[in-house]
């Protein structure tokens, strides 16, 4: 191409406003006497670069405690800004590439799972594509941003997949905090997150690329820029160190009162700032570093188009000269693509099935625990029991759990896994010796810790058992900033954590300690946005407060270490194993127990850790060696496709599918009918109308306990499938907002026909999404309000009413009648083939049942009927002095399922009771 043609082509697509020449236009090349054309970048290019870097930090979760949906919104808003700032795009001569890029980005977002690494891949792909369709010095700027984002993405992948890298990063973060604390005379105990390691990694990569790409004195600019980066980061760490002092200066604000109905307090700016400190202070580090980047990019001399074209011509000559070695060049060029495809295989792929068939578990009987199951006439959180439903869960997966009084040699000889739960006293030396030998011979030991306790001769005994490992249970309470570690936890790559996303907030509580982990032990679960509250007062009093010097962020909540031929795994919180926690966390618990019992090889094995590091370093070298944006985009698409496939295969292989037919609970069936299963599912896959918060007014703790009291292993169902329904006896849905698909409706009809029982609780205001499903069974809850085109009458709300059920005398005394309280009842429409179980005083049917094949469907026209606010309080308090709704559920389950039939007790009025006592001799 001639110079005239080249200039003509550039004039057609260049943006004149973005190529403002610096003074003199030409500078002296420091490597020789020739001149080099340079220019500055315009504001839109700088804005695009800043938006890409902000999106990368946001996708990595580096900006502090941000709810995951909000974080995704910020990522895509920043990417939209970057794309808008780079318009118009130079698509000439790249029609195939830009089409492939757009389709690739759409597929990338459509197929990726929810994780920081995947979102970083989206950001990296967008950055590479924008660099590919840009021109002149804008292309150089975006190339530098692309390489920096790629380095950050590889760093985050290494931290989540290679435990040695995480331990190194945590060590560096601690040293940074202690160094700044020593400088200020203020204790600063932080991990990698609050130390801002993500910011330093990306800035280091960006600094190197910027220094190489721009013209001018290398040494002077390098020193000045490095001092600026370190200076703003020091300013950020100083802000973190004094954050609590600034909180103390804020005006006091009234504490919100959590009553029912909840009334939010008046808005207060001091409350808003108080909630942001220190949890969102990392966003300040992002702002400071972006300000430095803006100065770096805006007032630097970038090679102009002529220089870039000459470089391309020289590179073409080099490629022509190397034509004799085309095969070797082809192999080198294919290396990044092969590494991108192999990296997820080494880092994440695990095909071990979750199966406990034939596996035997032994747990201690003595300790700060109980093995009770929920019992009738005992209500509330305190009466829910601790580990009573764990043996049925193990049975449903094919295993057997035995409770041992002393963990004797005979019990250990038959065990695959030993569970040591909350030992509240010194573990005897013979027992410790037996456990050591058990693990060294190849057994697995699960230690479930709790906040350290010591009162007289009673003290926690897990330190004795872990003395020979590099895992220590801190004498503290790990407290999350958002409660229950919602949007605050990080799950590292491991067979146990497969398929668990960052939105999960139901696996851990704020009642467990944190762990201290040193090499060769490895972390599994992190509490990224929380703090370490010393002692156990936070559990005893329910009050916790962050104070200076306490560990801030990156608390280890679960860890593992190989000892001899076996392994020791420590959980800092028993909640996922408890009766209430296991309702939602059974998938995590099932994979945990299966991993310990089968002891498979996986991503955590040393050779795969080394291979992951080797492949990651290879990709890093390829990116650092000026990989073209089009190739970066191809590498990202290949890596994401491989990662998505590996995660899909791993999730499918490790899926936890309990079988209620294997559960042997001590409950006699009413007759020979039914499914023969003791498993009850509560739908969680169609946006139900209940809350996941423990014992919230709109929660379902009371419903789950009611099913457990009637002899059912009760779990939530995150994904409706025939495989799961075939093994269940009960399926409950509470006002789903997402309609059931035609295939799912067929599966539920088959489930009922085989003998299952389907409960649908929905009021008229939420019934639209359930209409097509209920039509399959000939039952209808008329929707309200009726749209203008509706052809049915507006249903009459029945309100907060009481109604009789059972065989009670409707004319008898009120205290002697079996009644049920509805929260907001609506009439249910059906035909003569259905059985009305409950009518209101005016005859409207509210609870309707219908026999379908061997099973039944039960429809209750009240969305809030089974929620805690209408069924069971956290403290177990009665509703108006009675437990009518708890009694109703016991009666209903005995009426329509395999549970033993039961009739509510008849309450004799006080005057009749006195008369009976006078008659008795």
Helices and strands as residue ranges (DSSP letters): H 3-13, G 16-18, E 21-28, E 35-39, H 43-59, H 68-85, H 95-111, H 116-132, H 136-161, H 163-184, H 192-195, H 197-213, E 214-215, H 218-241, H 243-249, H 269-276, H 282-298, E 301-303, H 305-321, G 322-325, H 326-347, E 360-364, G 381-383, H 390-396, E 400-404, H 409-413, E 417-421, H 429-440, E 444-448, E 454-455, E 458-459, H 462-465, E 471-473, E 476-480, E 489-491, G 495-497, E 515-517, E 522-527, E 530-534, H 537-541, E 555-563, E 566-571, G 575-577, H 582-598, H 606-624, H 629-653, G 660-662, E 679-683, H 701-709, E 713-717, H 722-725, E 730-734, H 742-753, E 757-761, G 764-770, H 771-775, E 797-799, E 802-804, G 814-816, E 819-821, E 825-826, E 835-839, E 845-852, E 855-860, H 868-871, H 884-896, H 910-919
